[in-house]
């Protein structure tokens, strides 16, 4: 009985240590496909704001990620680094003349990777 209790306590403490790993921010490298612009209009100020998005793919994922960047570089790099924030943002962009809803799937831009 005492050995079984000791094993259970050891497993619980190990699972507690594993849960601490969620606090570490992991960065992901994504392949850049293209850049695009999302338009946001404020009803209060009646202004249109451009938001620069980079269409990306993450290895082993079927999702399309649209990561917001502050400005577009002169030459678009092949890769960027993003981190998961859990803050999912949806954008509207024009794809082949249609208004399409896209998402960052909870990721934000960290840096460009130079090749």
C-alpha positions in Angstrom: 0.0 0.0 0.0 2.8 2.4 0.9 4.7 1.7 -2.4 1.5 2.3 -4.4 1.0 5.6 -2.7 4.6 6.6 -3.3 4.3 5.8 -7.0 1.1 7.8 -7.3 2.7 10.8 -5.5 5.7 10.5 -7.9 3.5 10.5 -10.9 1.5 13.5 -9.6 4.7 15.5 -9.0 6.0 14.6 -12.5 2.7 15.8 -14.1 3.0 19.0 -12.1 6.4 19.6 -13.6 5.2 18.9 -17.1 2.4 21.4 -16.7 5.0 24.1 -16.0 6.2 23.7 -19.6 3.1 25.4 -20.8 4.4 28.7 -19.4 7.5 28.6 -21.7 6.8 30.4 -25.0 7.7 28.2 -27.9 8.5 29.8 -31.3 7.6 28.2 -34.6 9.2 28.7 -38.0 6.6 29.1 -40.8 7.1 29.1 -44.6 6.0 32.4 -46.2 3.6 32.0 -49.1 2.6 35.6 -49.9 1.7 38.9 -48.5 -1.7 40.6 -48.5 -3.5 43.5 -47.0 -6.6 43.4 -44.8 -8.8 46.5 -44.5 -10.3 47.5 -41.2 -12.8 50.4 -41.1 -13.6 52.1 -37.9 -17.3 53.1 -37.7 -16.5 55.7 -35.0 -13.7 57.5 -36.9 -14.7 56.6 -40.4 -11.1 55.7 -41.3 -9.8 52.8 -43.1 -6.6 51.1 -41.8 -4.4 48.8 -43.7 -3.2 45.7 -41.8 -0.3 43.8 -43.5 -0.7 40.1 -43.3 1.7 37.3 -44.3 0.1 34.1 -45.5 2.1 31.3 -43.9 2.2 27.5 -43.5 3.5 25.6 -40.5 5.1 22.2 -41.1 2.8 19.3 -40.4 -0.3 21.6 -40.3 -3.0 21.9 -42.9 -4.1 25.4 -41.6 -3.4 28.6 -43.5 -2.0 31.2 -41.0 -2.3 34.9 -41.7 0.3 36.6 -39.4 0.1 40.4 -38.9 3.3 42.4 -39.4 3.8 46.1 -38.8 5.2 46.7 -42.3 6.0 44.7 -45.4 9.7 44.2 -46.2 11.0 45.2 -49.7 11.8 41.6 -50.4 9.6 39.0 -48.8 11.7 36.4 -46.8 11.0 32.7 -47.3 10.4 32.1 -43.5 9.3 33.9 -40.4 9.1 33.0 -36.7 5.8 33.3 -34.8 4.7 32.4 -31.3 1.4 31.1 -30.0 -0.5 33.6 -28.0 -3.9 32.0 -27.8 -5.4 35.3 -29.1 -7.2 34.3 -32.3 -7.9 37.2 -34.7 -10.0 36.9 -37.8 -9.4 39.2 -40.8 -11.2 39.9 -44.0 -9.2 40.0 -47.2 -10.0 40.0 -50.9 -9.2 36.6 -52.6 -10.0 36.5 -56.3 -12.6 39.3 -56.0 -14.4 37.6 -53.0 -14.3 38.8 -49.4 -12.7 35.9 -47.4 -12.4 35.4 -43.7 -8.9 34.3 -42.6 -7.3 33.8 -39.2 -4.0 34.0 -37.4 -5.1 30.9 -35.4 -3.6 32.5 -32.2 -0.1 33.2 -33.5 1.8 36.5 -33.7 4.9 37.6 -35.5 8.3 37.4 -33.7 10.9 38.0 -36.4 11.9 37.3 -40.0 14.4 34.6 -40.8 17.2 35.6 -43.2 18.1 32.9 -45.7 
